[in-house]
Amino acid sequence: MTKEKDKHLGLRIDTETHDKLKELAEYEGRSINGEVLYLIRQAIKKYENDNK
C-alpha cells in the first residue's frame, strides 16, 4: 500500500497574527507548521467529540 503524499496548504496571515503564532509555537516547542497542525487537530477533535 502506497502512502498518499501530504497535502500542501497555502495560508495568508497578517504580520501581527504571524508574530503571535510564532511566539506561541516557540513557547510550546513546535515549529509554526507544527503549531498550526496541532491547533487544527485540536479543533477537529473537539468538533468530532461535540457532534457524535
Backbone as a chain_set.jsonl record, in Angstrom:
{"seq": "MTKEKDKHLGLRIDTETHDKLKELAEYEGRSINGEVLYLIRQAIKKYENDNK", "coords": {"N": [[0.845, -1.188, 0.0], [0.63, 2.168, -0.902], [1.682, 5.161, 0.564], [-0.243, 8.07, 0.623], [0.719, 11.239, -0.66], [1.562, 14.012, 1.447], [-0.596, 16.811, 1.842], [-0.481, 20.165, 0.626], [-0.959, 23.339, 2.02], [-1.525, 26.573, 1.394], [-1.35, 29.605, 3.175], [-2.537, 32.724, 3.912], [-1.539, 35.229, 6.107], [-1.735, 37.802, 8.472], [0.831, 40.077, 9.63], [0.909, 40.628, 12.428], [-0.601, 38.497, 13.557], [0.936, 36.362, 12.651], [3.36, 36.831, 14.007], [2.518, 36.468, 16.662], [1.654, 33.809, 16.548], [4.078, 32.569, 15.977], [5.468, 33.123, 18.341], [3.864, 31.694, 20.178], [4.2, 29.08, 19.154], [6.961, 28.709, 19.544], [7.045, 28.839, 22.344], [5.627, 26.531, 22.95], [7.358, 24.694, 21.966], [7.332, 23.955, 19.323], [7.445, 24.026, 15.702], [6.212, 26.645, 13.536], [4.568, 25.508, 11.585], [4.092, 23.008, 12.789], [2.68, 23.872, 15.043], [0.368, 25.001, 13.88], [-0.749, 22.692, 12.707], [-1.214, 21.218, 15.062], [-3.142, 22.86, 16.349], [-5.231, 22.762, 14.455], [-5.819, 20.005, 14.497], [-6.69, 19.785, 17.158], [-9.021, 21.341, 17.041], [-10.545, 19.824, 15.24], [-10.814, 17.435, 16.685], [-12.312, 18.38, 18.901], [-14.627, 19.207, 17.566], [-15.521, 16.712, 16.53], [-15.959, 15.316, 18.944], [-17.982, 16.874, 20.075], [-20.043, 16.501, 18.303], [-20.997, 13.886, 18.063]], "CA": [[0.0, 0.0, 0.0], [1.424, 3.377, -1.037], [1.213, 6.293, 1.375], [-0.582, 9.264, -0.151], [1.558, 12.397, -0.338], [0.965, 15.046, 2.286], [-1.18, 17.929, 1.1], [0.09, 21.491, 0.881], [-1.977, 24.358, 2.232], [-1.001, 27.932, 1.468], [-2.156, 30.362, 4.13], [-2.188, 34.14, 4.055], [-1.684, 35.587, 7.507], [-1.189, 39.134, 8.709], [2.09, 40.085, 10.373], [0.683, 40.547, 13.879], [-1.007, 37.131, 13.875], [2.112, 35.518, 12.409], [4.307, 37.023, 15.108], [1.949, 35.845, 17.86], [1.693, 32.369, 16.322], [5.48, 32.166, 16.112], [5.772, 33.164, 19.781], [3.168, 30.559, 20.774], [4.864, 27.852, 18.707], [8.25, 28.615, 20.24], [6.739, 28.544, 23.741], [5.19, 25.136, 23.005], [8.429, 23.838, 21.455], [6.966, 23.481, 17.988], [7.594, 24.938, 14.571], [4.933, 27.273, 13.217], [3.782, 24.486, 10.892], [3.666, 22.045, 13.797], [1.66, 24.505, 15.888], [-0.86, 25.1, 13.091], [-1.315, 21.344, 12.627], [-1.713, 20.891, 16.392], [-4.384, 23.605, 16.577], [-6.251, 22.214, 13.563], [-6.211, 18.691, 15.024], [-7.468, 20.006, 18.371], [-10.334, 21.816, 16.619], [-11.245, 18.674, 14.654], [-11.137, 16.543, 17.801], [-13.412, 18.999, 19.643], [-15.813, 19.124, 16.704], [-15.98, 15.33, 16.5], [-16.485, 14.97, 20.27], [-19.213, 17.635, 20.305], [-21.06, 16.185, 17.305], [-21.185, 12.439, 17.92]], "C": [[0.88, 1.238, 0.0], [0.826, 4.491, -0.193], [0.939, 7.481, 0.46], [0.323, 10.408, 0.283], [0.811, 13.352, 0.573], [0.463, 16.171, 1.404], [-0.495, 19.221, 1.521], [-1.049, 22.482, 1.018], [-1.281, 25.705, 2.355], [-1.916, 28.744, 2.373], [-1.651, 31.795, 4.18], [-2.486, 34.527, 5.493], [-1.047, 36.954, 7.73], [0.013, 39.047, 9.655], [1.884, 39.924, 11.875], [0.306, 39.124, 14.303], [0.161, 36.173, 13.698], [3.091, 35.614, 13.568], [3.814, 36.347, 16.385], [1.953, 34.331, 17.744], [3.109, 31.838, 16.486], [5.887, 32.123, 17.582], [5.129, 31.97, 20.494], [3.857, 29.245, 20.423], [6.189, 27.658, 19.429], [8.041, 28.253, 21.706], [6.379, 27.074, 23.914], [6.25, 24.165, 22.482], [8.125, 23.244, 20.094], [7.394, 24.495, 16.935], [6.24, 25.605, 14.348], [4.028, 26.258, 12.522], [3.239, 23.456, 11.885], [2.574, 22.599, 14.689], [0.333, 24.616, 15.15], [-1.528, 23.724, 12.993], [-1.9, 20.917, 13.971], [-3.062, 21.566, 16.647], [-5.53, 23.089, 15.705], [-6.746, 20.873, 14.095], [-7.039, 18.813, 16.298], [-8.89, 20.453, 18.028], [-11.168, 20.678, 16.032], [-11.693, 17.717, 15.752], [-12.317, 17.085, 18.603], [-14.706, 18.901, 18.85], [-16.386, 17.706, 16.711], [-16.576, 14.917, 17.839], [-17.829, 15.644, 20.533], [-20.364, 17.196, 19.397], [-21.222, 14.686, 17.064], [-22.585, 12.058, 18.263]], "O": [[1.789, 1.346, 0.823], [-0.38, 4.736, -0.229], [1.773, 7.851, -0.367], [0.656, 10.53, 1.462], [-0.41, 13.488, 0.488], [1.03, 16.448, 0.347], [0.005, 19.34, 2.64], [-1.992, 22.47, 0.227], [-0.539, 25.947, 3.307], [-3.135, 28.577, 2.332], [-0.477, 32.043, 4.457], [-3.544, 34.202, 6.032], [0.047, 37.227, 7.237], [0.18, 38.067, 10.38], [2.606, 39.167, 12.523], [0.83, 38.608, 15.29], [0.352, 35.269, 14.511], [3.592, 34.599, 14.053], [4.596, 35.728, 17.106], [2.223, 33.635, 18.723], [3.313, 30.774, 17.071], [6.571, 31.195, 18.016], [5.77, 31.314, 21.315], [4.071, 28.398, 21.29], [6.498, 26.553, 19.875], [8.787, 27.441, 22.253], [6.77, 26.443, 24.895], [6.064, 22.95, 22.547], [8.603, 22.161, 19.756], [7.665, 25.658, 17.235], [5.234, 25.174, 14.912], [2.843, 26.165, 12.843], [2.069, 23.08, 11.823], [1.642, 21.882, 15.053], [-0.72, 24.353, 15.732], [-2.74, 23.609, 13.177], [-2.972, 20.314, 14.012], [-4.008, 20.924, 17.104], [-6.668, 22.992, 16.165], [-7.952, 20.629, 14.141], [-7.978, 18.046, 16.506], [-9.852, 20.001, 18.65], [-12.366, 20.582, 16.301], [-12.83, 17.246, 15.743], [-13.227, 16.331, 18.949], [-15.754, 18.554, 19.394], [-17.591, 17.52, 16.876], [-17.6, 14.235, 17.869], [-18.714, 15.048, 21.147], [-21.526, 17.483, 19.685], [-21.555, 14.274, 15.952], [-22.936, 10.88, 18.203]]}, "num_chains": 1, "name": "protein.A"}
